[in-house]
Amino acid sequence: MTHEVLIQYLYVLAAVLFILSLKGMSEVKTARWGNWAGSAGMLVAIIATLLAYHVERYDLLIGAVIVGAIIGVPIALKLPMTAVPQRTAMSHAFGSLAVALVGTAKYYQLYPDIDTFTMAVLASEMILGYLTFTGSCIAFAKLQELISGKPLIYPGRNFVSILVLGIAVVLGLALVVDPSQSVLLPFMIGFALLFGFLLVMGIGGADMPTVIAILNSYAGLSAAALGFVLNNKLLIVAGTLDGSSGFILAMLMCKAMNRSFINVLFGGVGAPVAKAGTGAGEARTVVAYSPEDVAAILDGARLVMIVPGYGMAAAQAQHAVKELEDVLEARGITVKYAIHPVAGRMPGHMNVLLAEAQVSYDKLLEMDEANLLFPECEVAIVVGANDITNPAARTKPDSPLYGMPILDVEKARTVVFIKRSLAAGFAGVENELFYLPHTMMVFGDAKKVVTEIVNALKK
């Protein structure tokens, strides 16, 4: 077997592993081996690439591997599951920046003798790569709560954003017409970076799961475009898989919210809204219940549905929730989990957290399946979820949530809502569920409250 043939076989093997990885990660029960397949595919791809190209400075290569390992290994071992969305956002940022920088270096390497096709591909991948970098950095800052999760709203913001992107595209086209105009390249890069910043700054925290999927798509498409320039078939395949899967996931999440792709990017959902009063100077109140009150209700239940949300992730309450499940099942009570597609801060966030707590996969019900069971539930326990349970999505046409499919929590006989306060969710909308007569509000840290419920049941 010749050297070239071996490299091609390794590239094919890596591509197959990437495809199997996506297949495995499409279901919760096979996600672990899907992750291993993707990791193995990347290792094979790196080995094949090292064999395919002549390396002049192994010291720099080894140094880069050591630096990457020093940064990456502690993150992989120590990073809490609640911080996975932030880590994912930064992975997109660094990946897209790497692609964009390679594209920039390739431009200067080929300058000024760049053919039209190569310049068009380079301009496209650089614009996508750089806007994904700044967009991912802003997504990280919002997820980490370094900046406000509310969208940045100002008059004409969408016009400004589109204008900035338009200028970047025009500069890219000018370079395609005449690649020797190298003075235009820094300006094209600058406007691409600015557009990524403006785009994600204008998107609220409620849409971060979809934003992460969209940025994943942009990073993949940028990598695929670079693959054409470098004549690297594996980069084309991997980038296309990454880009298409991210785009499909974003579309599915838009469907789950009953909103368009354009509305997510430019709708500004999550901006503060004026609260409609219930009467002149009248304020609604709720009754606060104790964990002991909840334990008394649970003691006579037959079916309990647990609805997890970002509050569960923030409080790291997944293990306490699993303990509650065990205590209830020991009493002969059936426990299921209702998972909304956009619960949490990234796609599949709740599934990942519950899997970490060793919750059985067959207890995780998707929204449509869970909604069929809510009328049979004696108790539905909402642990830190908000917008995904808000009946205003059905009843208030002026609400930004209106039309979004939600979990039918209010159809349960009793709703136990565990939350720190009556504050609105990421969409900035007051939850009507708080004020229903069969809702029991329990205020406090989710982990502490659930633990107290478990202790009360044990007594």
Sequence and secondary structure as in RCSB ss.txt:
>XXXX:A:sequence
MTHEVLIQYLYVLAAVLFILSLKGMSEVKTARWGNWAGSAGMLVAIIATLLAYHVERYDLLIGAVIVGAIIGVPI
ALKLPMTAVPQRTAMSHAFGSLAVALVGTAKYYQLYPDIDTFTMAVLASEMILGYLTFTGSCIAFAKLQELISGK
PLIYPGRNFVSILVLGIAVVLGLALVVDPSQSVLLPFMIGFALLFGFLLVMGIGGADMPTVIAILNSYAGLSAAA
LGFVLNNKLLIVAGTLDGSSGFILAMLMCKAMNRSFINVLFGGVGAPVAKAGTGAGEARTVVAYSPEDVAAILDG
ARLVMIVPGYGMAAAQAQHAVKELEDVLEARGITVKYAIHPVAGRMPGHMNVLLAEAQVSYDKLLEMDEANLLFP
ECEVAIVVGANDITNPAARTKPDSPLYGMPILDVEKARTVVFIKRSLAAGFAGVENELFYLPHTMMVFGDAKKVV
TEIVNALKK
>XXXX:A:secstr
  HHHHHHHHHHHHHHHHHHHHHHTTSGGGHHHHHHHHHHHHHHHHHHHHHHS  S HHHHHHHHHHHHHHHHHH
HHH  GGGHHHHHHHHHHHHHHHHHHHHHHHHHHHTT   HHHHHHHHHHHHHHHHHHHHHHHHHHHHTTSS SS
    TTHHHHHHHHHHHHHHHHHHHHH TT TTHHHHHHHHHHHHHHHHHHTS GGGHHHHHHHHHHHHHHHHHH
HHHHHT HHHHHHHHHHHHHHHHHHHHHHHHHT  HHHHHHS TTS      SSTT      B  HHHHHHHHTT
 SEEEEEE HHHHHHT HHHHHHHHHHHHHTT EEEEEE TT SSSTTHHHHHHHHTT  GGGEEEHHHHHHHGG
G SEEEEES  GGG THHHH TTSTTTT     GGGSSEEEEEESSS   TT    GGGGSTTEEEEES HHHHH
HHHHHHHH 
